[in-house]
């Protein structure tokens, strides 16, 4: 495999927290030859980290694309905020570049369709970062379904446990807290989950959806007595509030994504001055903190999907009920349990279970191992590397991702209008 050359538009959270480290460890396979990033600290930090020459460091993507016209470029990675995907993606495709595109594809259904359509016309790969498809965990579940171990799927129950502090960090204080600057939470957080559900069921056409949810807790009406608009030691509930910024200072966790570069030397200053130092009850957030969704597929399978902020763990659990067996799985514990009906010694002979630990079974070619979405991040990047060499599986292209994106948009409309959405009618609008 030849060494490839990529350009980067936007050194966003995923780039800083995961992708950058992977490219640093695998610089024998790929080079970052240009970067466009509006925040000076990020721009300079990543340019130095990846040995990008000064003439290839830009504040915005337009002059970078002009610069790249005379360069040998295998692909461009777009890791900007959600609302800043569409224009650079379309411009890159017009210049015939393969794309790695952070999810979601774009903030409107029509823009998502435009990108997928242009990619098809240009015969370019647009690999969307639905990294769950690359995890050993979900690949194990997929293989059990495809080999017929549980018969025909009858129903699925899937839960995304966002985690209380993750919610506060990302969707109350953080980048994805308001639909005016980002997307509804069903899209910005959970298009991952809708995509993996479509993948597991073989991308069967979804016919109807219904969404229910609201912002319940993170509002000023629920602020504890004495709470202040900035989270500081002067606040009377600083020590007892589970959402206090002391969590950043004492446990790390999300602290790296508070700072511009991912280094912690400016953490306290950034908390004092930036959005992550606000009280969670006095932010400009408007996205749901819990939501339940129902999907009906063309083959009669019903899927219920719940997302919630109010969980002690950050994980996903899934229960797949088939005509001849059942799969129960917990991603954090890395456990997939298969039960087959009519086997075992229980009173109803349903007790035969087989447990597996998919990550322990898998072998990674990356030094990055299983870090990042249960190993999905590193395998996703490896697939992009192969796809730009004409060798990859390209599991999650823009065309493949359109159905799950449209489902997410329709679920949010259903939630707001309190109506069941028929997907065929919804798609005709676009």
Helices and strands as residue ranges (DSSP letters): E 4-9, H 13-14, I 15-19, H 20-25, E 30-36, H 40-49, G 54-56, E 57-58, H 61-68, E 75-78, G 82-84, H 86-94, E 98-101, H 109-122, E 126-128, G 131-134, H 136-146, E 153-161, H 164-166, I 167-172, H 185-188, H 191-200, E 206-214, G 220-222, H 246-251, G 253-257, H 267-273, G 275-277, E 290-297, E 302-308, E 315-322, E 325-330, E 335-340, E 353-356, H 358-361, G 373-375, H 376-387, H 398-417, E 421-422, H 423-428
